[in-house]
Amino acid sequence: MFRKKLPREKLTISTAALPDIVFMLLFFFMVTTVMREDTLKVQVALPAAPVLETLNNQALTATIFVGQPIRTEVLGAQERLQVDDHFIKIGQVGAYVLAKREALSPQMRSKFKTVIKADKGTKMKLITAIKEALKTVNVLNIHYACTQDIPKV
Protein backbone atom coordinates (compact mmCIF):
# COMPACT_ATOMS: atom_id res chain seq x y z
CA MET A 1 0.00 0.00 0.00
CA PHE A 2 2.74 2.42 0.78
CA ARG A 3 5.08 1.54 -2.01
CA LYS A 4 7.70 3.91 -3.10
CA LYS A 5 6.96 5.41 -6.49
CA LEU A 6 9.55 4.59 -9.02
CA PRO A 7 10.63 7.36 -11.38
CA ARG A 8 8.89 7.04 -14.71
CA GLU A 9 10.69 7.25 -17.97
CA LYS A 10 10.05 10.50 -19.77
CA LEU A 11 8.76 10.07 -23.27
CA THR A 12 10.61 12.07 -25.88
CA ILE A 13 9.34 13.11 -29.25
CA SER A 14 11.72 12.58 -32.08
CA THR A 15 12.46 15.80 -33.93
CA ALA A 16 14.57 14.21 -36.63
CA ALA A 17 11.88 14.67 -39.29
CA LEU A 18 11.05 18.25 -38.30
CA PRO A 19 13.43 19.98 -40.77
CA ASP A 20 12.05 17.83 -43.59
CA ILE A 21 8.51 18.84 -42.74
CA VAL A 22 9.42 22.52 -42.50
CA PHE A 23 11.17 22.53 -45.88
CA MET A 24 8.31 20.60 -47.46
CA LEU A 25 5.82 23.22 -46.21
CA LEU A 26 8.09 26.04 -47.34
CA PHE A 27 8.41 24.52 -50.80
CA PHE A 28 4.64 23.98 -51.00
CA PHE A 29 3.86 27.62 -50.20
CA MET A 30 6.54 28.91 -52.56
CA VAL A 31 5.10 26.88 -55.43
CA THR A 32 1.43 27.60 -54.81
CA THR A 33 1.67 31.32 -54.02
CA VAL A 34 0.67 33.56 -56.90
CA MET A 35 1.80 37.16 -57.07
CA ARG A 36 -1.21 39.37 -57.56
CA GLU A 37 -1.34 41.26 -60.81
CA ASP A 38 -3.82 43.87 -61.94
CA THR A 39 -6.65 42.79 -64.20
CA LEU A 40 -6.59 45.37 -66.94
CA LYS A 41 -9.92 46.91 -67.83
CA VAL A 42 -8.37 49.44 -70.22
CA GLN A 43 -6.39 48.97 -73.41
CA VAL A 44 -2.77 49.99 -72.93
CA ALA A 45 -0.36 49.85 -75.86
CA LEU A 46 2.74 51.43 -74.38
CA PRO A 47 4.80 53.88 -76.43
CA ALA A 48 8.39 53.01 -77.33
CA ALA A 49 11.55 54.69 -76.06
CA PRO A 50 15.22 54.10 -76.94
CA VAL A 51 16.50 54.20 -73.33
CA LEU A 52 14.72 52.66 -70.35
CA GLU A 53 15.20 52.53 -66.61
CA THR A 54 13.86 49.53 -64.72
CA LEU A 55 12.03 50.01 -61.44
CA ASN A 56 13.27 47.36 -59.04
CA ASN A 57 10.68 47.28 -56.28
CA GLN A 58 7.07 47.16 -57.51
CA ALA A 59 5.82 47.32 -53.91
CA LEU A 60 7.04 50.91 -53.73
CA THR A 61 5.02 52.07 -56.73
CA ALA A 62 1.48 53.23 -57.40
CA THR A 63 0.49 52.38 -60.97
CA ILE A 64 -2.14 54.36 -62.88
CA PHE A 65 -3.37 52.80 -66.13
CA VAL A 66 -4.82 55.19 -68.73
CA GLY A 67 -6.63 54.14 -71.89
CA GLN A 68 -9.91 53.26 -73.54
CA PRO A 69 -11.97 50.61 -71.76
CA ILE A 70 -11.72 47.10 -73.17
CA ARG A 71 -15.53 46.80 -73.11
CA THR A 72 -16.31 49.94 -75.12
CA GLU A 73 -19.84 48.77 -75.92
CA VAL A 74 -20.72 49.01 -72.21
CA LEU A 75 -18.40 51.74 -70.91
CA GLY A 76 -18.01 53.92 -74.02
CA ALA A 77 -14.86 54.93 -75.87
CA GLN A 78 -13.79 57.75 -73.54
CA GLU A 79 -10.39 57.23 -71.94
CA ARG A 80 -10.50 56.10 -68.33
CA LEU A 81 -8.13 55.84 -65.38
CA GLN A 82 -7.70 52.48 -63.67
CA VAL A 83 -5.94 51.81 -60.39
CA ASP A 84 -5.79 48.35 -58.88
CA ASP A 85 -8.92 46.72 -60.34
CA HIS A 86 -11.31 49.66 -60.50
CA PHE A 87 -11.87 52.91 -62.38
CA ILE A 88 -11.34 56.29 -60.73
CA LYS A 89 -11.82 59.92 -61.70
CA ILE A 90 -9.00 62.44 -61.97
CA GLY A 91 -10.05 64.03 -58.69
CA GLN A 92 -9.45 60.73 -56.86
CA VAL A 93 -5.89 60.18 -58.15
CA GLY A 94 -4.20 62.22 -55.41
CA ALA A 95 -6.07 60.49 -52.60
CA TYR A 96 -5.25 57.05 -54.04
CA VAL A 97 -1.52 57.77 -54.33
CA LEU A 98 -1.36 59.34 -50.88
CA ALA A 99 -3.14 56.34 -49.32
CA LYS A 100 -0.73 53.98 -51.04
CA ARG A 101 2.29 56.01 -49.86
CA GLU A 102 1.00 56.31 -46.28
CA ALA A 103 0.65 52.53 -46.08
CA LEU A 104 4.45 52.25 -46.33
CA SER A 105 6.88 52.60 -43.48
CA PRO A 106 8.37 56.11 -43.01
CA GLN A 107 11.78 54.92 -44.27
CA MET A 108 10.29 53.64 -47.54
CA ARG A 109 8.15 56.69 -48.32
CA SER A 110 11.11 58.57 -49.79
CA LYS A 111 11.60 55.74 -52.34
CA PHE A 112 7.93 55.73 -53.39
CA LYS A 113 7.23 56.31 -57.09
CA THR A 114 4.12 56.85 -59.17
CA VAL A 115 4.02 55.10 -62.56
CA ILE A 116 1.69 56.15 -65.34
CA LYS A 117 1.05 53.42 -67.90
CA ALA A 118 -0.79 55.29 -70.63
CA ASP A 119 -1.84 54.10 -74.05
CA LYS A 120 0.22 55.70 -76.81
CA GLY A 121 -2.95 57.26 -78.22
CA THR A 122 -3.84 59.02 -74.96
CA LYS A 123 -4.24 62.78 -75.24
CA MET A 124 -1.59 64.82 -73.45
CA LYS A 125 -4.37 66.90 -71.88
CA LEU A 126 -5.39 63.90 -69.76
CA ILE A 127 -1.79 63.13 -68.74
CA THR A 128 -1.30 66.80 -67.76
CA ALA A 129 -4.50 66.69 -65.67
CA ILE A 130 -3.19 63.59 -63.85
CA LYS A 131 0.15 65.31 -63.20
CA GLU A 132 -1.64 68.41 -61.86
CA ALA A 133 -3.75 66.25 -59.54
CA LEU A 134 -0.58 64.61 -58.24
CA LYS A 135 1.16 67.96 -57.86
CA THR A 136 -1.65 69.26 -55.61
CA VAL A 137 -0.88 66.49 -53.08
CA ASN A 138 2.90 66.99 -53.47
CA VAL A 139 3.59 63.75 -55.33
CA LEU A 140 6.36 64.74 -57.70
CA ASN A 141 8.21 61.46 -58.39
CA ILE A 142 6.36 60.37 -61.54
CA HIS A 143 7.56 57.80 -64.07
CA TYR A 144 6.11 56.83 -67.44
CA ALA A 145 6.01 53.21 -68.56
CA CYS A 146 7.10 52.36 -72.10
CA THR A 147 8.56 49.54 -74.17
CA GLN A 148 12.09 49.23 -75.52
CA ASP A 149 12.57 50.75 -78.98
CA ILE A 150 15.57 49.02 -80.51
CA PRO A 151 17.25 51.40 -82.96
CA LYS A 152 17.84 50.01 -86.44
CA VAL A 153 21.43 50.09 -87.58
Buried (B, 14 or more C-beta within 10 A) or exposed (E): EEEEEEEEEEEEEEEEEEEEEEEEEEEEEEEEEEEEEEEBBBBBEBBEEEEEEEEEEEEBBBBBBBBBBEEEEEBEEEBBBBBEEEBBEEEEBBEBBBEBBEEBEEEEEEEBBBBBBBBEEBEEEBBEBBBEBBEEBEBEEBBEBBEEEEEEE
